Amino acid sequence: MFVIATGVAIVSFGQTTRAIQEPLSGRTGQSGSVTATESPVPGTTTSVNTINPTVQVEGPYAGSAAGKTPFSGQLSLRDAVNRGLEYNLGVVGVTQAVRQAHGQSRVARSALLPNVNGYLSETVEQISLVTSGLKFNLPPSLGFSIPTIVGPFNYFDLRATLTQTVADMTAWDNYRSAKENLRANELSGKDARDLVVLAVGGAYLQAIAAAARVNSARAQLETASALYRQTSQQRNVGLVAQIDVNRSRIQMLTQQQRLASLQNDLGKQKINLARMTGLPPNDRYDVVDDVPFRAAPAITIEDALKQAFSQRSDLKAAEAQVRAAERSRSAARAERLPSLSLSADYGAIGTNPSQSHGTFSVVGSLKFAIWQSGRIEGDIEQADAARSQRLAELEDLRGQVEADVRKVYLDLEAARSQVGVAAENLQVTKENLNLTRQRYEAGVTDNVEVVQSQESVAGADLDYINSVFAHNVAKLSLARAVGQAADNLARFLQTR
């Protein structure tokens, strides 16, 4: 056996590696949102103008994959959050985006690593010399002629090839940009977890508030029913007029309607919570935790801002997107630089394996662009536009983070003040109801004042429930605003 070896160095003028262009905006890949708002407008269940909190959940955060974890029918706040972090569709979607970014990073890295391939070919060939342009006109006196058809003949070739990029700054910067994009997607995944905590925690607090309203309405119904029975008994002995009986009955029926409406709202809130946490979409489970009013954690707004700027995953993701855009711009600029690559192959060729010969070749290629008709300048311009947009989005997000923290502190202060006023108002209305009932039982007045006092108690109780809910939502929003909401949830809401 003998070996045929070749070594070739090539300088070529052609198209070099192109930079991978980033999307203009870094915000286009994320869908869905979770926002907590508190507006000072009248609510449907409040008697005065109060802060009415809502946690608005849109897109995939409102749904979930089917949960596989066993469920006992008793749902605590911590269990709800844990199930949301595992099954909520917002987290599931971002997790798949991270996997996709990881795959893109591996593809970009492959341009810098050796690529080894192999092939086996068997060739059977017959050649027409005439069609190839070869004609031989020999004198007849020679006694022989050259055939116009050669073959058939055959040979096989078993070969391995290797290609390796030795120096290509564009490919290198493409890989670094892909790594930053992977980092940005991983951080977006962490931010999605914070949004899930806000969505699930807010839904759980809404269910708690709805259950408290049902209990309040049930107590008010019991009071109204007792008054109706008392009035009916007094009417039977001629102490009151029929209009008093009708008035107390109307009040009882009103409370029944209110109770039915609030029970319907509680069922819907529990279904929404189930949809976010991978539970079957029904209300056949119990919300076991109660989150009463407790003071917010002692943290100044300055410390909260420092924590937010250092911990918020969405802010870190935006910074990673800026770095990715900068690497992409560097890759576009590097298209002007030469690139060096190496390719080699080794194999055996012959008519059959026993009569094969080893051959190999090594080729080094140096490529550089001379004129690309403005393509490189266009790539640079696109990359620079994406970088400028990412910088603008980063500055906007920094302002949004600060605004989130400051708004939460305003909501906290307003809700804290509202809880105090609502608690005092509830106490006074209950005392007034007791006094009014004593006056009615003594025959000093009719039951008009009693019915009015009952309505005042019902409204004051709902105001107190709404105030506590607003304060808890503000604390939950603060946990989201400073970052790492899943870890801070127990500390901010002071739950187990």
HELIX and SHEET records of a PDB file:
HELIX    1   1 GLY A   59  ALA A   62  5                                   4    
HELIX    2   2 LEU A   77  TYR A   87  1                                  11    
HELIX    3   3 LEU A   89  SER A  110  1                                  22    
HELIX    4   4 PRO A  140  LEU A  142  5                                   3    
HELIX    5   5 MET A  169  ASN A  236  1                                  68    
HELIX    6   6 GLN A  242  MET A  276  1                                  35    
HELIX    7   7 ILE A  301  GLN A  311  1                                  11    
HELIX    8   8 SER A  313  ARG A  333  1                                  21    
HELIX    9   9 ALA A  334  ARG A  336  5                                   3    
HELIX   10  10 PRO A  353  GLN A  355  5                                   3    
HELIX   11  11 ARG A  375  GLU A  441  1                                  67    
HELIX   12  12 VAL A  448  VAL A  482  1                                  35    
HELIX   13  13 ALA A  485  LEU A  493  1                                   9    
SHEET    1   A 5 VAL A   3  PHE A  13  0                                        
SHEET    2   A 5 SER A 356  PHE A 368  1                                        
SHEET    3   A 5 SER A 339  GLY A 350 -1                                        
SHEET    4   A 5 ILE A 149  ALA A 167 -1                                        
SHEET    5   A 5 ASN A 115  SER A 128 -1                                        
SHEET    1   B 2 SER A  33  PRO A  40  0                                        
SHEET    2   B 2 ILE A  51  GLU A  58 -1                                        
SHEET    1   C 2 GLN A  74  LEU A  75  0                                        
SHEET    2   C 2 ASP A 286  VAL A 287  1                                        
END                                                                             
